[in-house]
Amino acid sequence: MSDLRELYQEVILDHNKRPRNYRVAEPHTHHADGYNPLCGDKVTIYADVEDGVVKDLSFQGDGCAISTASASILTEAIKGKTVEEAQALFEQFHDLVTLDDVEPSPELGKLAVLAGVKDYPNRVKCATLAWHTLHAALEERESVSTE
């Protein structure tokens, strides 16, 4: 199990050092700002939604390694999915990082590397900040806070 934990840490560190889709998606039809006042993490999510499909998804912000990696992996996981599929993935991810005895589903893909944050309650908000921000953007709310 320690090999798997090391692999997960490598994936998180890679997405933190080289975040994917770290830019402003142009054009974008939706965006929202997210803030975690507990630690100061900030993220802005930009989504281009066309005919109910997330055609492009990106983010910008300043946060810890968990927050940045989660946002980066989120953009890869959601791009090309329908809004409904994105919302379902949000629910699966949220359950994974907040509930005991939840195994990662295959749909989560690389998001499974963040499952370990449930052991660190203060880090759950870091891992879910981009997700709550995406949810706010898709609901056309301008901002969201983890508090």
N, C-alpha and C positions, 0 to 999 in steps of 0.2 A: 504493500500500500504506500510505502514511502516513495517508491519510484513514481507512482501516479501523482502523489502530492507534489513532487518535484516538477513533473511535467506541467501540472496545473500552474505552479508558480512561474515557470518559464513562459507559458502562454500569457499570463497576466503581465509579467514584466515586458514581454515583447510588445503587447498592445499599448502599454503605457509609454514605452520609449518611441515606438513608431505607430502612433494611432492611425487607424484607417479612417478615411472620410472626414478628416479634420479640416473643414473648410465650410464656406457658406455655399449651400446648394443653390445654384442659379439655373433656371428659375426655381422658386419655391412657393408653394401655395399655403403652407402652414409653418408657423414657428412658435416657440415658447421659450421662456427663460426659466431655469430651475436653480434653486438655491438651497443649500443645506447649512443653516445657521449654526449648527452644532460644530462643524469643522471648517466652514467657509468655502466648501466646494461650490462652484458655479458652472452651469452648462447652458448652452443655447442649442436647441434642436431645430433643424431646418428640414422640412419634408416637402417633396413635390408629389402631390397625389393627383392622379388622373384616372377618371372612371373607376374610383374605388381602389386603385392599386398604388402602392408606394413606389413610384418610379425612381426616385432618388432620395437619399437620406444622408444627412451630415450633421456634424456638431462642431462647436467651438466652446472653449471654456478653460477653466483652471481648477484642477482638483488633484486629489491624491491618486496613487497608482490604481486603486480599486475603482474609483469613480471614472477615471480616464479609460481604463481597460474595459469596463462595463459599457461605456458609451461607444467605444470603438467596435466591440463585438456586437452590440445591439445594431449598429448601422449595417454591418454585414449580414446579420441574421434577418433583418426586416426588409431590406431592399428587395423589391420584386413581389412582396406579399400583398395580399389584400388588407384593407384596414381591419376587417374582421379577423383575419389570421394574425395580424400584429397584436390585436387586443387579446386573442387567445394565448399567444406566446407570452405576453406580459403576465397574464394570470398564472401560467405554468412556471415562469421564472420567479414570480413573487412567492408562490408556494414553495418552490425549491429553496429559496434563501430565508424563508421565515418559519416553515413548518418542519417538525421532526418527522422522521421516517418517510420522507418524500424522495424517491429515486428520480434522477434526471431522465426525462423522456428523450427518445431519439431526435425529436423535433428541436430540442434545445441546442443540439450541436455543441459548439465551443462554449456556449453559455454555462455548461455544466462545470466549467473550471471555477466558477464563482460560488459553487454550492457550499464551500467551506466557510463563507462569511456568516452563516447562521450560528456558528460557534462564537462569534464576536458581535454581539448585538449592536454596538456602536458602528460597526462597519456595514451593517445591512442597509442603512440609509445612503451610504456611499455607493453601494452596488445598485441600488434601485433609483437613485436620483435621475439618471438619464431616462429611465423607463417611465417614471411619473411625469417627466417633462415631455416625453413623446406623447403620452396619453393626453396631457393638457393641450399640446399642439393640435392633435387630431380632433379634440373637442373645441378647438378654436378659442382656448383660454390663453391669455398672454403670459401668465407666469404661474409657478407652483413652488411651494416650499415644503420641505420634509418635516416641518414642525407644525 
